[in-house]
Amino acid sequence: MQRAWVRPGGNLTGVSSLNAEVGPKRLELLHELLPAATDFALLVNPTNPVNAEATFADLHTAAIALELNLHVLNASKEEDFETAFEAMAQLHVGGLVIANETFFANRGEQLGALAARHAMPGVRQSRAFAAAGGLMSYGGSVMESHHQAGVYVGRVLKGEKPADLPIQQVTKVEFVFNLRAARVLGINPSLSFIARANEVIE
């Protein structure tokens, strides 16, 4: 399912996912799995300050509502990842939320492997993170985004003007849970929690 937004004008159109909007839900899922934890980390890219600040604002609001402490850690290059995970251990955080960020998007497998190696329960928007050993992923459907983008490409090639096509927002969210990682971390999710996942990795 997708939602039509306003027409952007000019020669632009496109498809937007819900990855930014569901950021607080990622924190809520971690808290649900780890109710005894009071401190969580948020990994952002400081070289993209607009995204980093917006992500923090959304999750900070959620953290206050859940009575949690949120620690912001920065990574703008791959060498920063190890430092960030070491800082998480020193801060004794219970889990990690990775921001929806272009730099992180292409490093889902690397981040998933690091989360597994450091025994850090984490959540990101892409399935690659969970498939590589991360605890779970929760984000807008990549398949649905690609499908809708393909539909728009076809319409433009047939002569429609991009400016006449409203921006579409994909509203389908995919939840992937790595049960194998959960067992290694000593996390025992309820059957109802597992049942909410679109895919369970065993």
N, C-alpha and C positions, 0 to 999 in steps of 0.2 A: 504494500500500500504506500502511496506517496501523496504528499500535500502540495498543492500549487501555491507558490509565493507570488509576490508582485513581479511584474515584468521589469527586468533590469534596465531596459532601454539600450540605446547604442547598438552594438553588434554582439551583445553578450547574452548568454543564458547558461544553464548548467543544472547540476544535481547536487544537493546537499544531503549529508547524512546526519544522524543524531549523535555523533561521537562526543561533541562538546556538551550537548544538553544532558547526556546521561552520566556525566562525570560524577555527580554526587551519588548516584545509584551505585557506582563502583565502591565507594567508601562504605555505603550502607551494607552491601553484600559482605565485605570484609568484616565489618562490625558484627553482622549476624553470625558469621562463622566463628568469630573470635570475641565473644561478649566480654571476656575478662580483660582484654587489652584496652588500654586507655590512650595509648600513643600510636599514631600512624604517620607514615612519611608520604610526601608528595614529591615526585621527581619531575622537575620542569627544566626547560631550556632557557637560560637567562638571555641568550642572544635573540630570542623571540619574546620580548617583554610584554607585548600586548596579549599574546596567548597565555603566557605564564601568569600574568596578573589576573586575567579573567578566570583562568582555571582555579587559581588560589582563592579568589573571591567566592566562587561557587562552592568549592569544597570546604572553605572556612565556615561558611554559613551552615552547611550540613554538619560539620564537626561540632559546632556550637549546639545545634539542636540535639545531637547525639551525646553531648557532654564528653567530647573527645579532644585530645590535643593533636594538632596537625603540625608536623615539622616539614619545612620546605627544604629540599636538597636540589642542587644544581648540577646539570651535565650538559655541556655544549660540544663535547668531543668524546670519542670512545674511551680515551684514557681516564675520563672523569667517572666512568661507571664503577670501576673498582673502588675508587675513593668514596663514592656515594654509598655503596653497599657496606663499606667498613664503618661509615658514619652511622648508618642505621643500627649496626650492632652496638655501637657506643651509646646511642640514644635509647636502646632497648625498645625500639618500636615493634608493635605487634604485626604490622603489615604495611604493604606498599601499594600506592596508587600511582601509576605512570600516566602523565599527562598525554592528551591527544595532541601530538606534536610531530611535524614532518620529519625532523631529525630522528625521532624515536621510531617512526613508522617503518623505516627500512631496516630496523635493527631489533625487530620483535624476537627473532630466534636467539640472538645474542643476549638480550635482556632476560628471556625465559630461562636460558641456560645458567645465567648468573644468579637468578633468583633461586633456582634449584640448588646450585652449588653453595649458596650462602644460607640455605634453608629459610628463605624469606617468603612468606605468603604474599603473593602479589596479584594485581589485576591490571589488565591493559585492554585496549579496545579490540586488538586483532587476535584472531585464532592462532597465528604463528607463535605468539607468546605462550599460550597454554600448551600448544603442541610440542614446544621445545622444553617443557618442564615447569613452566609457570603454573600457578594454581588455577587461574581462570581468566577468561576474557569476556568482556561485555561491551558491545558496541553496535553501531548501525550495520546493517547487512551489506557487506561488500558486493555480494552477488546481485542484490536488488539495485544497488547504485550503478553497477556496471551495466545491468540490463536496461535501466532507464536511460543511461547515457547513450547506449547503443541505439535505443529507439529515437532519441533526439538527433543523433548523427544521421540516421536514415531519413528523418523528416527534413533536415537541412539539405541533404544531398538531393532530395526530391523537389527542392525549390523553396521551402519555407524559410522565412527570415528568422534568425536567432532572436532578434528583438521582439518578435511576436510570440515567442515561446516562454511561458512563465517558468521561473526557477522552480524545480521540483524538490521537495524534501522527502526523502525516504523515511518512513516511520517504522519499518520493521527492524527489530533489535535482535541480535543473536547472542546467546549466552552459552559459552563453552566451559565446561568444568573438568579439570584434570583430577580424576579420583585417585589415580596412582600417586600423583604428587601430594594429594591430601593425606594419604596413608603414610607416606614418608615423613610428612610434617607432623604426624600425630593428630590430625584433624579428623573428626568423625561427623560429617554432615548428616543432617536428618534426611530421611527418604523424601520428605516433601521438598527440601532444598534441592536435592539431586533431580527430582522430577521436573523442576522448573527449567532445567538446562535443555537447550536445543540439541546439544551433543555432550556426551560423557566420554572422556578418554580413560580407558582402563588398561 
